[in-house]
């Protein structure tokens, strides 16, 4: 059924495009019919690709659905509140039934996730159509993915005049986002940033393109039947985590000042350049942890370049505040990256961030708190990095420069290290402890010259 509907959608869009070309006198009806017949295989590949991606999205959702059941509950509640969903009609479980399932160690079924993935895409498409996203010159490029490559190369200008352009752009962005980032991605980021669904989608496209996420997803998909499926899903989970954190960063740092064309052109080349040097920029325990993850992927049969990239997704995300710090200080991005990672290593911020990421989440407030903690760490590490770079008469060697900065702020640095010792010796996980620890990190950053206070 999905294949049939998708094929029909492609047929309608292609015929509208070609009919306008025929009416414009640039093609005869006979040539149009011949071209339609010649594109059978290309359209078939597009349809199969769409169905493959959607099935893959369901597999990714199913493996995490129980631990993220709160996100699905909020998604369903939001859709119901806006009159977009009737659980009874769609045979979706009530709040009471979900509670019973959780007690029994169960979550949502794949069939139920299939319903929600459709509603998620439909709702996002509607939100995009109400926004300016389908009119953005950069974002309209996504409509090309709805057509066979042969048509894109021949009729690019006519495609821009397609009378369903806004609908096609909205559909393609919605499908791509939900398939690759998950059913609850938009809902989760709307709640954590206060931004609209259209803002979330716009930021996602920027992140997708500057990190070349489609390329890496294809590399993972090419490993079908070569490595265990669980390894592929683990790799994709890492890409999703990168996409989620980076999208949240753009939403928080750019708010309503997003410009897809500008931001992609600014960040893309610098991230590509720094990403290739990641193993040179990382140091100490941070580099060791990256190497362990990289080697585990290689041992599982993952190609080396893909393994290097996925093992470093956490550090690739930090290239965003690094580039922003480079813009502020005027220093070369590679030099800023060395300072950033040196700060993280000297203050054990990588370990601390991992501890926060490992905090168990039992409700929405804890999920939002954990994200806020991580965002604050990024802000303060960036602030300390800028302060280190702006030191006068400091050593050129970055480790020595960071050591000097810490010595100049010894009292606050010792308080921070004492806090880390308390966390290492603590039994259990208490969000209040990490709230206090984050406050200590803010105080340490405030003791420097460059100050970034979390909003």
Secondary structure, 3 states (H helix, E strand, C coil): CHHHHHHHHHHHHHHHHHHHHHHCCCCCHHHHHHHHHHCHHHHHHHHHHHHHHHHHHHHHHHHHCCCCHHHHHHHHHHHHHCCCCCHHHHCCCCHHHHHHHHHCCCCCCHHHHHHHHHHHHHHHHHHHHCCCHHHCCCHHHHHHHHCCHHHHHHCHHHHHCCCCHHHHHHHHHHHHHHHHHCCCHHHHHHHHHCCCHHHHHHHHHHHHHHCCHHHHHHHHHCCCCCCCHHHHHHHHHHHHHHHHHHHHHHHHHHCCCCCHHHHHHHHHHHHHHHHCCHHHHCCHHHHHHHHHHHHHHHHCCCCHHHHHHHHCHHHHHCHHHHHHHHHHHCCCHHHHHHHHHHHHHHCCHHHHHHHHHCCCCCCHHHHHHHHHHHHHHHHHHHHHHHHHHCCCCCCCCHHHHHHHHHHHCHHHHHHHHHHHHHHHHCCCCCHHHHHHHHHHHHHHHHCCCCCCCCC
